[in-house]
Amino acid sequence: MTEHTQPADAGDSPTAGSADENLPADPAGALAAAEQKAAEHYESLLRSRAETENMRRRAAEDVLKAGKFGAEKFANAMLPVKDSLEAALAAEATDIAALRSGVELTLRQLQQAFSSASIEELNPLGEKFDPHRHQAISQIEAPGEPNHVVQVLQKGYLLHERVLRPALVIVSKAAG
């Protein structure tokens, strides 16, 4: 029984010799190498943080510029319209046909500017009344379906399917 109760020899333990085997031959050199590697990782971390901060700053500047100069394309499209109106005011034409022709040209320029800016005209005559796109000024008795636009007092406009200005309309109601 004494054989089984005796402690095992310290040299027989699997961990006893492995601690000495894991020690580097030059502990000071290993420490220096580990410190060098840690310094490289730290430098890499600092560069990554700086790069991330620079990207955030550039993105914020881009957003600011987009807001500030977002209307530049539309403003450039409106300049010929303004030029045409100023030329019409400066002209001393007594010919109504020439004046009308100039106004029609200016209107076409304005429509092109609106089109290039994705501004769409909303003329809902005959359509069912839509409170999201139309503003009813009054109702009148009219033949046909009730709750339909029978007169447009002022056209509405959409920008990328979003209402810029609702159309001012008169809506039909059932006779009675």
ABEGO torsion letter per residue (X at the ends): XAAAABBBBAAABAAAAAAAAABBABAAAAAAAAAAAAAAAAAAAAAAAAAAAAAAAAAAAAAAAAAAAAAAAAAAAAAAAAAAAAAAAABABABAAAAAAAAAAAAAAAAAAAAAAGBBBBBABGBBBBAAABBBABBBBBBEBBGBBABBABBBBBBGGBBABBBBBBBBBBBX
